[in-house]
Amino acid sequence: MHLDPFYPIVPDTKWLARLLPLGIRLVQLRIKDRPQDIIRAEIEVAVALCADYRCELVINDYWREAIEAGASFVHLGQEDLAAADLRAIRDARVRIGVSTHSHEELDRALAAEADYLALGPIYATMLKAMPWAPQGLPRLAEWRERFTRPLVAIGGITLGRAPIVLAAGADSVAVITDIVTSQDPDSRVKNWLEATSPWRNSSTGAPQG
């Protein structure tokens, strides 16, 4: 499995409709604190939008709704991983990404045979208060040695840091704040696509040149 090196995370389908025409190939829909009917409707719209644009869609947390809507990928935090019916997810042919922040969480994700792992925060992040210290590039390299499937880095990653993080072993860099708080998100996304282009279509994780 190959993940695009640029992995934006957005809070709703309005953002999806805005960013998909720019050429993103991987995106996560991360809905927080919304009524259940809104969540279902948003996921259904997201699945249809991403199918139209041939973009890989990952649904955060809501694996039951993702299965119902025909999504092909879910992302689970550690609490969600513990509570999820992994057999039901696999039976629906839905792939699984898992968040990790420690060796114990890495072991649980490996036991669940995750299709990709996310490690974070790599750097300090402004998104929310984190109980974990920044992981840093050495931890990223360690995860790379222990996990042969795609590895996603998240947390405090900027345009300038992205090449360093990808070179350190990440297959993809997840980005939230740098896009959704930008005064010009469209231009920012185009900058990200350009910055990660050397790693796009690379099977080795190394930039093409």
Secondary structure, 3 states (H helix, E strand, C coil): CCCCCEEEEECCHHHHHHHHHHCCCEEEECCCCCCHHHHHHHHHHHHHHHHHHCCEEEEECCHHHHHHHCCCEEEECHHHHHHCCHHHHHHCCCEEEEEECCHHHHHHHHHCCCCEEEECCCCCCCCCCCCCCCCHHHHHHHHHHHCCCCEEEECCCCCCCHHHHHHCCCCEEEECHHHHCCCCHHHHHHHHHHHHHHHCCCCCCCCCC
